């Protein structure tokens, strides 16, 4: 127990000896993990949004002009009888005009130029949440679309598919940048530990003369790297939290664009745990490789 306590104590003392280079290393680790955390959080938010889309699939079918109400009622009855369908909502041409006026009151004046509603009648089919976008739902949507009274369709999962493609792009870019910055962090900590070894070479020589084992000498240096990585990850987590909370206030315009994709209110704990684990691992690995190379007998 005393050995562990003294090891950690010596590691903290050694970090404070070379403050400038150690704090520079700490800042680089924090920046690296901040970039990793940001991209990880964005992909997590997009993935959550696409899952929500997949659990609430809706399809809107727009009818041709002049379709009889009897044909529409027949199609509605047919849709309601399907086990995949949760609800069917019919919207007449006049109802569509009312809905447009409510959603876009600033464009209401345009409707006065038409003698009758310019919008087509439609039905909105909502599928049960236990069904995702599988072949059954796709086949049902295609079957409805092929009827001679349907002019076009709109399915909300089309947007989800675009988000999945965007998420893949963000993941690749984030992984590429993170790998570069992780390599830089490993290189920095590697050299920080190397400098600390050279700085304490007389002390290390004395320890060897009195019979200290290699692991007894190496362990404090490895702990130093682990502490730097851990503290850098804590700093990165704090910066990530601050950015996500302050972003809506200082980037209001951008916030309005992305708030539907990214949840700025609820930050999952596992993101912070990943940062701490990765930062500590970077520090331990870098310091281990450095001490193994420069503390040879």
C-alpha positions as CSV (number, residue, x, y, z in Angstrom):
1,X,0.0,0.0,0.0
2,X,2.9,2.4,0.9
3,X,4.5,1.5,-2.4
4,X,1.4,2.5,-4.4
5,X,1.0,5.7,-2.4
6,X,4.6,6.7,-2.8
7,X,4.5,5.9,-6.5
8,X,1.5,8.1,-7.2
9,X,2.9,10.8,-4.9
10,X,6.2,10.8,-6.8
11,X,4.3,10.9,-10.1
12,X,2.5,14.0,-9.1
13,X,5.7,15.6,-7.9
14,X,7.5,14.8,-11.2
15,X,4.6,16.3,-13.2
16,X,4.9,19.6,-11.3
17,X,8.6,19.7,-11.8
18,X,8.3,20.3,-15.5
19,X,5.2,22.3,-15.5
20,X,5.4,23.9,-18.9
21,X,5.9,20.8,-21.0
22,X,3.5,18.7,-18.9
23,X,0.7,21.3,-19.1
24,X,1.4,21.6,-22.8
25,X,1.0,17.9,-23.1
26,X,-2.2,18.1,-21.0
27,X,-3.7,20.7,-23.4
28,X,-2.9,18.7,-26.5
29,X,-4.6,15.6,-24.9
30,X,-7.6,17.7,-24.0
31,X,-7.9,19.1,-27.5
32,X,-7.6,15.6,-29.0
33,X,-10.2,14.1,-26.8
34,X,-12.5,17.1,-27.3
35,X,-12.5,16.6,-31.1
36,X,-13.1,12.9,-30.5
37,X,-16.0,13.7,-28.1
38,X,-17.6,16.2,-30.4
39,X,-17.7,13.9,-33.4
40,X,-18.8,11.0,-31.1
41,X,-21.6,13.0,-29.7
42,X,-22.8,14.2,-33.1
43,X,-22.9,10.6,-34.5
44,X,-24.7,9.5,-31.3
45,X,-27.4,12.2,-31.7
46,X,-27.9,11.5,-35.4
47,X,-28.1,7.7,-34.7
48,X,-30.7,8.4,-32.0
49,X,-32.8,10.6,-34.3
50,X,-32.8,8.0,-37.1
51,X,-33.9,5.3,-34.7
52,X,-36.7,7.5,-33.6
53,X,-37.7,7.9,-37.2
54,X,-37.6,4.2,-37.8
55,X,-39.9,3.6,-34.9
56,X,-42.5,6.2,-36.1
57,X,-42.8,5.5,-39.8
58,X,-45.4,7.6,-41.6
59,X,-46.3,7.7,-45.3
60,X,-48.4,10.4,-47.0
61,X,-50.2,9.6,-50.3
62,X,-51.4,12.5,-52.5
63,X,-54.4,11.8,-54.8
64,X,-54.9,12.8,-58.4
65,X,-57.3,15.7,-59.2
66,X,-60.9,14.6,-59.5
67,X,-60.7,11.3,-57.6
68,X,-64.1,10.3,-56.2
69,X,-64.7,10.2,-52.5
70,X,-65.8,6.6,-52.8
71,X,-62.4,5.5,-54.2
72,X,-60.7,7.3,-51.4
73,X,-62.9,5.7,-48.7
74,X,-62.3,2.3,-50.2
75,X,-58.5,2.9,-50.0
76,X,-58.8,4.1,-46.4
77,X,-60.7,1.0,-45.4
78,X,-58.2,-1.2,-47.1
79,X,-55.3,0.5,-45.3
80,X,-57.0,0.3,-41.8
81,X,-57.5,-3.4,-42.2
82,X,-53.7,-4.0,-42.6
83,X,-52.0,-5.3,-39.4
84,X,-49.0,-3.0,-40.0
85,X,-51.1,0.2,-39.8
86,X,-51.7,2.1,-36.6
87,X,-53.8,5.0,-37.9
88,X,-55.0,6.6,-41.1
89,X,-55.8,10.3,-41.3
90,X,-57.6,11.7,-44.3
91,X,-57.0,15.4,-45.4
92,X,-59.3,16.9,-47.9
93,X,-58.2,19.7,-50.3
94,X,-59.9,22.4,-48.1
95,X,-58.3,20.9,-44.9
96,X,-54.9,20.9,-46.6
97,X,-55.4,24.6,-47.3
98,X,-56.3,25.3,-43.7
99,X,-53.3,23.4,-42.4
100,X,-51.0,25.4,-44.8
101,X,-52.4,28.7,-43.5
102,X,-51.8,27.6,-39.9
103,X,-48.2,26.5,-40.5
104,X,-47.2,29.4,-42.8
105,X,-49.4,32.4,-41.9
106,X,-46.9,34.7,-43.6
107,X,-47.7,33.0,-47.0
108,X,-51.5,33.0,-46.5
109,X,-51.9,35.8,-49.0
110,X,-50.8,33.5,-51.8
111,X,-53.9,31.4,-51.5
112,X,-56.1,34.3,-52.3
113,X,-54.9,34.1,-55.9
114,X,-56.6,30.7,-56.4
115,X,-60.3,30.1,-56.8
116,X,-60.1,26.8,-55.0
117,X,-57.5,25.0,-52.9
118,X,-54.3,24.3,-54.9
119,X,-53.5,21.4,-52.6
120,X,-54.4,17.8,-53.3
121,X,-56.3,15.6,-51.0
122,X,-54.2,13.0,-49.2
123,X,-54.1,10.3,-46.5
124,X,-51.4,9.9,-43.9
125,X,-50.7,6.3,-42.8
126,X,-49.0,5.8,-39.5
127,X,-47.4,2.4,-38.9
128,X,-47.2,0.6,-35.6
129,X,-44.0,1.5,-33.6
130,X,-43.0,-2.2,-33.2
131,X,-42.5,-2.4,-37.0
132,X,-39.4,-0.8,-38.5
133,X,-38.8,-0.1,-42.2
134,X,-38.7,-3.8,-43.4
135,X,-39.8,-5.4,-46.6
136,X,-43.4,-5.8,-45.4
137,X,-43.9,-2.0,-44.9
138,X,-42.0,-1.2,-48.1
139,X,-44.2,-3.6,-50.1
140,X,-47.3,-2.2,-48.6
141,X,-46.2,1.4,-49.4
142,X,-45.4,0.4,-53.0
143,X,-48.8,-1.4,-53.3
144,X,-50.7,1.7,-52.2
145,X,-48.6,3.9,-54.5
146,X,-49.4,1.8,-57.5
147,X,-53.2,2.3,-57.2
148,X,-54.5,4.6,-60.0
149,X,-55.9,7.2,-57.6
150,X,-52.4,8.0,-56.0
151,X,-50.3,10.6,-57.7
152,X,-47.3,10.7,-55.4
153,X,-46.0,9.8,-51.9
154,X,-43.9,11.1,-49.1
155,X,-42.2,8.8,-46.6
156,X,-40.5,10.3,-43.5
157,X,-37.8,7.5,-43.5
158,X,-36.4,9.0,-46.7
159,X,-35.0,11.8,-44.4
160,X,-33.7,9.2,-42.0
161,X,-31.8,7.4,-44.8
162,X,-30.1,10.7,-45.7
163,X,-29.2,11.2,-42.0
164,X,-27.7,7.7,-41.9
165,X,-25.5,8.6,-44.9
166,X,-24.5,11.9,-43.2
167,X,-23.7,10.0,-40.0
168,X,-21.4,7.7,-41.9
169,X,-19.6,10.7,-43.4
170,X,-19.3,12.4,-40.0
171,X,-18.0,9.1,-38.5
172,X,-15.3,8.8,-41.1
173,X,-14.1,12.4,-40.8
174,X,-14.2,12.2,-37.0
175,X,-12.3,8.9,-37.0
176,X,-9.7,10.3,-39.4
177,X,-9.1,13.5,-37.4
178,X,-9.2,11.6,-34.1
179,X,-6.6,9.1,-35.2
180,X,-4.2,11.9,-36.3
181,X,-4.6,13.8,-33.0
182,X,-4.3,10.6,-31.0
183,X,-1.0,9.9,-32.8
184,X,0.1,13.4,-31.9
185,X,-0.9,12.9,-28.3
186,X,1.0,9.6,-28.1
187,X,4.1,11.2,-29.6
188,X,3.9,14.2,-27.2
189,X,3.5,12.1,-24.0
190,X,6.2,9.7,-25.3
191,X,8.7,12.6,-25.5
192,X,7.5,14.1,-22.2
193,X,8.3,10.9,-20.4
194,X,11.6,10.6,-22.3
195,X,12.6,14.1,-21.1
196,X,11.6,13.3,-17.6
197,X,13.7,10.1,-17.7
198,X,16.7,12.1,-18.9
199,X,16.0,14.8,-16.3
200,X,16.1,12.2,-13.5
201,X,18.9,10.0,-14.9
202,X,21.1,10.5,-11.8
203,X,18.3,9.5,-9.5
204,X,17.6,6.4,-11.7
205,X,21.3,5.5,-11.5
206,X,21.2,5.6,-7.7
207,X,18.1,3.5,-7.6
208,X,19.8,0.8,-9.7
209,X,22.9,0.9,-7.5
210,X,20.8,0.1,-4.4
211,X,19.1,-2.8,-6.2
212,X,15.8,-1.3,-7.4
213,X,14.0,-3.5,-10.1
214,X,13.2,-2.2,-13.5
215,X,9.5,-2.2,-12.8
216,X,10.1,-0.2,-9.6
217,X,11.8,2.5,-11.7
218,X,9.4,2.3,-14.6
219,X,6.2,2.3,-12.8
220,X,6.2,6.0,-11.6
221,X,6.8,7.1,-15.2
222,X,4.0,5.0,-16.5
223,X,1.7,6.5,-13.8
224,X,2.8,10.0,-14.9
225,X,1.6,9.3,-18.4
226,X,-1.7,7.8,-17.0
227,X,-2.3,10.9,-14.8
228,X,-1.7,13.2,-17.8
229,X,-4.1,11.2,-19.9
230,X,-6.7,11.1,-17.2
231,X,-6.5,14.8,-16.4
232,X,-6.6,15.6,-20.1
233,X,-9.7,13.6,-20.5
234,X,-11.4,15.3,-17.5
235,X,-10.5,18.7,-19.0
236,X,-11.9,17.5,-22.4
237,X,-15.1,16.4,-20.8
238,X,-15.5,19.7,-19.1
239,X,-14.9,21.6,-22.4
240,X,-17.3,19.4,-24.2
241,X,-20.0,20.0,-21.6
242,X,-19.4,23.8,-21.8
243,X,-19.4,23.9,-25.6
244,X,-22.7,22.0,-25.8
245,X,-24.3,24.2,-23.2
246,X,-23.0,27.5,-24.5
247,X,-23.5,26.8,-28.2
248,X,-27.2,27.6,-28.3
249,X,-26.5,31.0,-26.7
250,X,-23.5,32.1,-28.8
251,X,-24.5,30.5,-32.1
252,X,-28.2,31.0,-32.2
253,X,-28.5,30.9,-36.0
254,X,-26.7,27.6,-36.3
255,X,-28.5,26.2,-33.3
256,X,-31.9,26.7,-35.1
257,X,-30.5,24.7,-38.0
258,X,-29.1,21.7,-36.0
259,X,-31.3,21.6,-32.9
260,X,-33.5,19.0,-34.6
261,X,-30.6,16.7,-35.1
262,X,-28.5,17.3,-31.9
263,X,-29.9,17.2,-28.4
264,X,-28.1,19.9,-26.4
265,X,-30.0,19.2,-23.2
266,X,-29.2,15.6,-22.4
267,X,-25.5,14.6,-22.7
268,X,-25.1,10.8,-22.2
269,X,-22.7,9.6,-19.5
270,X,-21.0,7.0,-21.7
271,X,-19.5,9.8,-23.9
272,X,-17.6,11.1,-20.8
273,X,-16.6,7.6,-19.7
274,X,-15.2,6.9,-23.2
275,X,-13.2,10.1,-23.0
276,X,-11.7,9.2,-19.6
277,X,-11.0,5.6,-20.7
278,X,-9.3,6.7,-24.0
279,X,-7.3,9.5,-22.4
280,X,-6.0,7.3,-19.6
281,X,-5.1,4.5,-22.1
282,X,-3.2,7.0,-24.3
283,X,-1.2,8.2,-21.3
284,X,-0.4,4.7,-20.0
285,X,0.5,3.3,-23.5
286,X,2.7,6.3,-24.4
287,X,4.6,6.3,-21.1
288,X,5.0,2.5,-21.1
289,X,6.6,2.5,-24.6
290,X,8.8,5.5,-23.7
291,X,10.0,4.0,-20.3
292,X,10.6,0.6,-21.9
293,X,12.8,2.2,-24.6
294,X,14.7,4.6,-22.5
295,X,15.1,2.7,-19.2
296,X,17.0,-0.3,-20.7
297,X,19.8,-1.7,-18.6
